[in-house]
Amino acid sequence: MGSPKSREAQGDGVPIVVSERESRLQGEGEQVVRDAGSREVREMRNAETVLGIIQERGRLRLPLEDIYRQLFNPDLYLRAYARLYAHPGAMTPGVTSETVDGMSLDKIHQIIADLRTERFRWTPVKRVYIPKKKGNKLRPLGLPTWRDKLLQEVIRSILEAYYEPQFSLHSHGFRPGLGCHTALEEVAYVWRGTHWLIEGDIRACFERTS
């Protein structure tokens, strides 16, 4: 996959190839291929293969090691870009003017280079206040930069692949395909315990800045 442009999830078809050898642990190792001149090159495993291996390790409860090295795989960033680019928030800048429209392979490689040399630094989050749906109160909202948001999605995808198979089937919070509606369906059609449910929201206790 090549350079994504503007809001297009697809690139220009140029393969991503790296020359350095990566560890084969955890599935992020290389695949050996040959170019048109019969020259041997090494290509990183694609994102779905890496996440599939990590998911299987999670299912078997095997330890997940070398997580940091997973962040050197450009295909994970292209996958993250494809998941984020259409979201309205992708066009909202943080403390910098950078948004999804400035995305390029060069920026991905720069992030990876900074991670390799341990020079990557998170950018401060921009805080804004938006009105709540009910009442006149305002809700604080944090806006990370696009670069940080992209890396966060890569990290999230790795951790989700490993831990999702280990979660209880009765856990519905912030999981793929699960949420409030599936929780209510389970209570209505499966739950055989008490009919009393207590719901509380203590979020406001943590939203104060002083």
C-alpha positions as CSV (number, residue, x, y, z in Angstrom):
1,M,0.0,0.0,0.0
2,G,1.4,3.4,-0.8
3,S,0.8,7.0,0.2
4,P,-2.8,7.7,1.4
5,K,-4.0,11.1,0.1
6,S,-6.6,13.4,1.7
7,R,-9.5,11.2,3.0
8,E,-8.8,8.2,0.7
9,A,-8.0,5.1,2.6
10,Q,-6.2,3.5,-0.3
11,G,-2.7,4.4,-1.4
12,D,-0.8,4.4,-4.7
13,G,0.0,0.7,-4.7
14,V,3.7,1.0,-3.9
15,P,4.8,-1.8,-1.6
16,I,6.4,-1.0,1.8
17,V,9.7,-2.7,2.1
18,V,12.3,-2.5,4.8
19,S,15.9,-3.6,4.7
20,E,16.7,-4.2,8.3
21,R,15.9,-7.6,10.0
22,E,13.3,-7.6,12.7
23,S,12.7,-10.1,15.4
24,R,10.3,-12.9,14.5
25,L,8.8,-12.8,18.1
26,Q,5.1,-12.0,18.4
27,G,4.6,-12.1,14.6
28,E,6.2,-8.8,13.5
29,G,9.1,-10.5,11.7
30,E,9.8,-10.1,8.0
31,Q,8.8,-12.0,4.9
32,V,11.6,-12.6,2.3
33,V,10.6,-11.5,-1.2
34,R,12.5,-10.7,-4.4
35,D,12.1,-7.7,-6.6
36,A,12.2,-7.5,-10.4
37,G,16.0,-7.7,-10.4
38,S,16.0,-10.9,-8.3
39,R,17.4,-8.9,-5.4
40,E,16.4,-10.2,-2.0
41,V,14.5,-7.7,0.1
42,R,12.6,-8.1,3.4
43,E,9.0,-7.0,3.7
44,M,7.2,-6.5,7.0
45,R,4.2,-8.7,7.8
46,N,0.9,-7.0,7.0
47,A,-1.2,-5.7,9.9
48,E,-3.8,-8.3,9.8
49,T,-1.2,-11.1,10.1
50,V,0.5,-9.4,13.0
51,L,-2.8,-8.7,14.9
52,G,-4.0,-12.3,14.1
53,I,-0.9,-13.8,15.8
54,I,-1.2,-11.4,18.8
55,Q,-4.9,-12.3,19.1
56,E,-4.1,-16.0,19.1
57,R,-1.5,-15.5,21.8
58,G,-4.1,-13.7,23.9
59,R,-6.6,-16.5,23.4
60,L,-4.0,-19.0,24.6
61,R,-3.0,-16.7,27.5
62,L,0.6,-16.7,26.3
63,P,2.7,-13.7,27.3
64,L,2.8,-10.7,25.0
65,E,6.4,-9.5,24.7
66,D,8.3,-6.9,22.6
67,I,5.1,-4.7,22.2
68,Y,7.3,-1.7,21.5
69,R,8.7,-3.4,18.4
70,Q,5.3,-3.8,16.9
71,L,5.2,0.0,16.5
72,F,7.9,-0.2,13.8
73,N,5.5,-1.8,11.3
74,P,4.2,0.8,8.8
75,D,1.2,-1.3,7.8
76,L,-0.3,-0.9,11.3
77,Y,-0.3,2.8,10.7
78,L,-2.0,2.5,7.4
79,R,-4.6,0.3,9.0
80,A,-5.1,2.9,11.8
81,Y,-5.4,5.6,9.1
82,A,-8.1,3.7,7.3
83,R,-10.1,3.4,10.6
84,L,-9.7,7.1,11.5
85,Y,-9.7,9.1,8.3
86,A,-13.5,9.2,7.8
87,H,-14.3,10.3,11.4
88,P,-15.3,13.9,11.7
89,G,-12.8,14.4,14.5
90,A,-9.9,13.6,12.1
91,M,-10.3,17.1,10.6
92,T,-10.2,18.8,14.1
93,P,-6.7,20.2,14.9
94,G,-5.2,19.9,18.3
95,V,-2.5,22.3,19.6
96,T,-1.0,22.1,16.1
97,S,-2.6,22.7,12.7
98,E,-2.0,19.1,11.6
99,T,-5.1,17.1,10.5
100,V,-5.7,13.9,8.6
101,D,-5.5,15.8,5.3
102,G,-1.7,16.2,5.8
103,M,-1.2,12.5,6.1
104,S,1.7,10.8,4.2
105,L,4.0,7.8,4.3
106,D,6.8,10.1,5.1
107,K,5.1,11.1,8.3
108,I,4.5,7.5,9.2
109,H,8.2,6.7,8.7
110,Q,9.2,9.7,10.7
111,I,7.0,8.5,13.7
112,I,8.7,5.1,13.4
113,A,12.1,6.6,13.2
114,D,11.4,8.7,16.4
115,L,10.2,5.6,18.1
116,R,13.2,3.5,17.1
117,T,15.6,6.2,18.5
118,E,13.3,6.8,21.5
119,R,12.9,10.4,20.6
120,F,9.1,10.4,20.2
121,R,7.4,12.8,22.6
122,W,3.6,13.1,23.1
123,T,2.2,16.5,22.3
124,P,0.1,18.3,25.0
125,V,-3.7,17.8,24.5
126,K,-5.8,20.8,23.6
127,R,-8.7,21.2,26.0
128,V,-12.0,22.7,24.8
129,Y,-15.4,22.9,26.4
130,I,-18.6,21.8,24.5
131,P,-22.2,22.1,25.7
132,K,-23.9,19.0,27.1
133,K,-27.1,17.8,25.4
134,K,-29.2,18.7,28.4
135,G,-28.9,21.8,30.5
136,N,-26.5,24.7,30.3
137,K,-23.4,22.9,31.5
138,L,-20.2,22.4,29.5
139,R,-18.2,19.2,29.1
140,P,-14.4,19.2,28.8
141,L,-13.0,17.5,25.7
142,G,-9.4,16.7,24.9
143,L,-8.1,17.1,21.3
144,P,-4.8,15.3,20.6
145,T,-2.8,16.1,17.5
146,W,-3.3,13.9,14.5
147,R,0.1,12.3,14.9
148,D,-0.6,11.3,18.5
149,K,-4.1,10.1,17.5
150,L,-2.7,7.8,14.8
151,L,-0.1,6.3,17.2
152,Q,-2.8,5.8,19.9
153,E,-4.9,3.9,17.4
154,V,-2.0,1.6,16.6
155,I,-1.4,0.9,20.3
156,R,-5.1,0.4,20.9
157,S,-5.3,-2.2,18.0
158,I,-2.4,-4.2,19.4
159,L,-3.7,-4.2,23.0
160,E,-7.3,-5.0,21.8
161,A,-6.1,-7.9,19.7
162,Y,-4.4,-9.4,22.8
163,Y,-6.9,-8.7,25.5
164,E,-10.2,-9.0,23.7
165,P,-10.1,-12.9,23.6
166,Q,-9.6,-12.9,27.4
167,F,-12.5,-10.6,28.4
168,S,-15.7,-12.1,29.9
169,L,-18.6,-12.6,27.5
170,H,-20.6,-10.6,30.0
171,S,-18.4,-7.5,29.7
172,H,-20.0,-5.0,27.3
173,G,-18.1,-1.8,27.9
174,F,-16.0,-0.2,25.1
175,R,-15.6,-3.5,23.1
176,P,-16.1,-4.2,19.4
177,G,-19.8,-4.9,18.7
178,L,-20.8,-4.6,22.3
179,G,-22.2,-1.7,24.3
180,C,-25.3,-0.5,26.2
181,H,-27.8,-2.2,23.9
182,T,-26.2,-5.6,24.0
183,A,-25.9,-5.3,27.8
184,L,-29.6,-4.5,28.1
185,E,-30.4,-7.4,25.8
186,E,-28.5,-9.7,28.1
187,V,-30.3,-8.4,31.2
188,A,-33.7,-8.8,29.5
189,Y,-33.2,-12.3,28.0
190,V,-30.4,-14.0,29.8
191,W,-30.0,-12.5,33.3
192,R,-31.5,-14.6,36.0
193,G,-30.4,-12.7,39.1
194,T,-32.0,-9.8,40.9
195,H,-34.2,-7.3,39.0
196,W,-32.7,-4.3,40.8
197,L,-30.0,-2.4,39.0
198,I,-28.2,0.6,40.3
199,E,-26.6,3.0,37.9
200,G,-24.4,5.9,38.9
201,D,-22.2,8.4,37.1
202,I,-19.2,9.7,39.0
203,R,-17.4,11.1,35.9
204,A,-18.1,14.7,37.1
205,C,-15.9,14.0,40.1
206,F,-12.9,13.7,37.9
207,E,-13.5,16.6,35.4
208,R,-12.4,19.4,37.7
209,T,-9.1,20.9,36.9
210,S,-8.5,22.3,40.4
